[in-house]
Amino acid sequence: MVPFLPQNVILQSGNGANFLLWDIAAGATSYSIQRSTDGVNFTTIGTASTNNYLDSSVTVGTNYFYQVASTNTSGTSSYNPSFPTNITPCLPGQINLGYLRYMSQLRADKLNSYYLTTDEWNWNIRQSANVLYNILITHWGEDYFFAPRLSINLTGQDFYDLPNGGNYQNTDGSFPPALFKLNGVDANINGVVTGPNAGWVPLARFNWIDRDKYTTYPAQAGALNNIYQMAYRMMGSQIEIIPQNINQYIRLNYVPILKDMLKDTDMLPFSISGYSEFIINDAAKKAMIKEESLEKWNALTQANAAIVQMIEESASNRDSGQPNSVSNTRANVGDPGFSNWGNGWGSGGWGGGMF
């Protein structure tokens, strides 16, 4: 007698592999596993004597479909597709849009439901990812997410465009990511020199009430003491450098905008200690709002509050042995207490005092 069809074929992904699990089928002595990359043309990739199978011969970023059949000496049952029907293998700590949507639907008890469209689920997940991104930047530390520093050659203008993902180009032809949060600006005291011979010093944010102290003569542009008078401020999509300077390099230290996940195979660009659970709960909460299910919404809210508390508690000891304080900026360059640079020449060393 041909064995029964395997039921509840569940597909999971992690550690760069895909894992299949199903209920034991009556009469089965083994199971046949098939795989496809288009959902139409399937190939047998192996057999299992138990009710699970680990497929480690996969490529991260490629979408795979699976189906499983029961076998014995009398024959083979029909193939039953997995649920979800397809998945993209993820490296350790990674998770993609397709799996986030599946887990969000599972959390909201909305599997195989048309209560929300796929587009609505994807939108909710992207917005929830942005919420988590903001929380991590605020509590975990923005420096963890820094983009590569962007150097800009000053050409005597007041304003320079901030990176928007397409207005600057790297030497390899790629584009620096768009800016989300500017964390600091450095100036090169050696003018146009870059690389290991560059000498970078941090610039202070411009304080409007102190604008008269940035007055300088054109002949001082690029001079060492002028560096310690320079300041910056963000003005919409641009950064203003005060005073104007020329033949000087500045570099931006910034957190980029979170890249949207559009395709099911797109990975969440960050993953720290499984905090993607926050996204799953938050996306499920949005479904509960539409359903007007206050009890479920409250439960998910409490679960996410616990995750945020865990982020806050672990963030202070992110670097073992050296707890960090988020956004601990240095004192204003040139101001008392930072150093005595720029305070004038006098007895006892720079600015008439000791460092």
SVG drawing of the C-alpha trace seen along z (x, -y; Angstrom):
<svg xmlns="http://www.w3.org/2000/svg" viewBox="-12 -89 68 92">
<polyline fill="none" stroke="black" stroke-width="0.4" points="0.0,0.0 1.3,-3.4 2.1,-5.5 0.1,-8.5 1.0,-12.0 3.4,-13.8 1.5,-16.6 2.6,-20.0 5.7,-20.3 7.4,-23.3 10.3,-25.2 12.9,-27.2 16.2,-28.9 19.3,-29.8 23.0,-29.4 23.2,-29.4 21.0,-26.3 17.3,-25.4 15.6,-23.0 12.4,-20.9 10.3,-19.3 7.0,-17.4 4.7,-15.0 5.5,-11.3 3.3,-9.7 1.6,-6.4 3.1,-3.6 6.3,-5.6 9.7,-4.0 11.5,-7.0 10.8,-10.3 11.8,-11.9 12.7,-15.6 12.6,-17.7 13.8,-21.2 13.2,-23.9 14.4,-27.5 11.3,-28.5 8.5,-26.6 7.8,-24.6 10.7,-22.3 11.6,-20.1 14.6,-17.8 15.0,-15.1 17.9,-16.2 17.8,-13.5 15.9,-11.1 15.4,-10.9 14.6,-8.1 13.2,-10.5 10.7,-13.3 13.3,-16.1 15.9,-17.1 18.7,-19.7 19.6,-21.2 23.0,-22.7 23.9,-22.7 22.3,-26.0 23.4,-29.5 22.6,-32.4 20.4,-34.9 18.8,-32.3 15.1,-31.5 14.2,-27.8 10.9,-25.8 10.5,-22.4 8.1,-19.5 8.2,-16.2 6.7,-12.7 6.4,-9.5 7.8,-6.3 7.8,-2.5 8.2,0.7 4.7,0.2 5.4,-3.2 5.6,-6.9 2.8,-9.2 2.1,-12.5 4.4,-15.4 3.2,-17.9 4.7,-21.5 6.3,-23.1 4.9,-26.0 6.0,-28.7 6.3,-27.3 9.7,-29.1 12.5,-30.6 15.9,-32.2 18.7,-30.8 20.2,-33.3 23.6,-33.5 23.7,-33.4 21.8,-36.3 20.2,-37.2 16.5,-37.3 14.8,-38.3 11.6,-40.0 9.8,-36.8 10.5,-35.0 9.7,-38.2 6.3,-38.3 5.7,-34.6 6.6,-34.9 4.5,-38.1 1.5,-36.4 2.1,-33.4 2.3,-35.7 -0.9,-37.5 -2.8,-34.2 -3.2,-35.4 -1.6,-32.6 -3.4,-31.9 -5.5,-34.9 -6.4,-37.8 -7.1,-40.1 -4.0,-42.1 -2.6,-42.1 1.1,-41.1 1.8,-44.8 0.3,-45.8 2.4,-43.2 5.6,-44.3 4.9,-48.0 4.2,-47.3 7.4,-45.2 9.5,-48.0 8.1,-50.6 8.6,-48.3 12.2,-47.7 12.7,-51.5 11.3,-51.7 13.8,-49.1 16.6,-50.8 15.8,-54.1 15.7,-52.3 19.0,-50.5 20.7,-53.8 19.4,-55.6 20.2,-52.9 22.8,-50.5 24.9,-53.2 24.9,-55.0 28.6,-54.3 27.7,-50.6 25.8,-51.6 28.2,-54.2 28.7,-54.3 32.2,-54.6 33.4,-58.2 32.6,-60.5 35.4,-63.1 34.4,-66.3 36.8,-68.8 35.9,-72.4 35.7,-74.7 35.0,-78.0 31.2,-77.5 29.0,-78.0 26.8,-74.9 27.6,-71.4 25.1,-68.6 24.7,-65.8 24.9,-62.3 21.5,-61.2 22.7,-57.9 23.4,-59.2 25.2,-62.6 28.7,-61.3 30.6,-58.5 33.4,-56.3 36.4,-55.4 35.0,-51.9 31.9,-53.4 29.6,-52.7 27.6,-55.4 27.9,-56.3 24.5,-55.6 22.1,-58.3 22.4,-60.1 20.0,-59.5 21.9,-61.1 25.0,-63.2 27.2,-62.4 30.2,-64.6 32.4,-66.4 36.3,-66.3 38.6,-68.6 42.0,-67.8 44.7,-70.2 47.0,-69.3 44.8,-70.8 44.3,-68.5 46.4,-65.6 44.5,-62.4 45.4,-58.9 47.8,-58.1 49.4,-61.5 46.1,-63.3 45.6,-65.0 42.0,-65.1 40.5,-67.2 36.8,-67.3 34.8,-70.4 32.3,-71.9 28.6,-72.5 27.9,-76.1 26.2,-78.1 24.3,-81.0 24.7,-83.3 28.5,-82.9 28.7,-83.6 31.0,-86.6 33.9,-84.5 34.1,-82.7 35.1,-85.9 38.3,-85.3 40.4,-86.9 40.6,-85.3 44.4,-84.9 43.8,-82.6 41.8,-80.1 43.4,-76.7 45.7,-77.8 45.9,-75.7 44.4,-78.3 41.5,-78.7 40.7,-74.9 40.0,-75.5 37.6,-78.3 35.6,-76.3 32.2,-74.9 29.4,-73.2 25.6,-73.0 23.0,-71.0 20.6,-73.1 18.0,-70.8 19.7,-68.5 22.9,-70.5 25.7,-71.1 27.1,-74.7 30.7,-75.2 31.5,-78.3 33.6,-80.3 34.0,-79.6 37.2,-77.6 39.0,-76.3 41.4,-73.5 40.4,-71.8 39.0,-68.4 36.2,-67.5 34.8,-64.1 31.3,-63.2 30.7,-60.6 27.1,-59.5 24.5,-56.8 22.9,-55.9 19.2,-55.6 18.0,-52.0 17.8,-50.3 14.2,-49.1 13.6,-45.4 11.6,-45.1 12.0,-41.5 11.3,-38.5 15.0,-37.6 16.2,-41.0 17.9,-40.6 17.4,-42.9 20.5,-45.0 21.3,-44.6 20.8,-41.9 21.9,-42.1 21.1,-39.3 17.8,-38.4 16.2,-41.7 14.3,-41.1 11.7,-39.6 10.7,-43.2 9.8,-43.6 7.7,-40.5 5.7,-41.6 5.3,-45.2 4.1,-44.1 1.6,-41.7 0.5,-44.7 -0.5,-46.6 -2.6,-43.8 -4.3,-43.7 -5.1,-47.4 -6.9,-46.7 -8.7,-43.8 -9.5,-46.0 -8.2,-43.3 -7.1,-45.2 -6.1,-42.2 -3.7,-40.8 -2.3,-44.3 -1.6,-44.7 0.2,-41.4 2.4,-42.2 3.1,-45.7 4.3,-44.2 6.5,-41.7 8.2,-44.6 8.6,-46.6 10.6,-43.8 12.8,-43.7 13.4,-47.4 14.4,-47.0 16.8,-44.3 18.3,-46.5 18.8,-49.3 20.3,-47.0 22.7,-45.3 23.7,-48.5 25.6,-50.0 28.0,-47.0 28.2,-46.6 32.0,-46.6 33.1,-44.2 35.0,-46.0 34.3,-49.4 30.7,-50.6 29.7,-53.2 27.5,-56.3 25.6,-56.9 26.1,-60.3 28.9,-61.2 30.3,-64.1 33.5,-65.9 33.5,-69.5 33.4,-72.2 36.8,-72.6 38.3,-75.9 36.2,-76.2 37.6,-76.2 37.9,-72.7 38.6,-71.0 42.1,-72.3 43.8,-75.6 44.2,-75.7 43.0,-79.0 42.9,-80.8 46.0,-82.8 49.7,-82.5 50.9,-83.2 53.3,-82.1 53.1,-78.5 52.5,-76.9 49.6,-77.0 47.1,-79.7 48.9,-80.5 48.2,-77.3 48.8,-73.6 46.8,-71.0"/>
</svg>
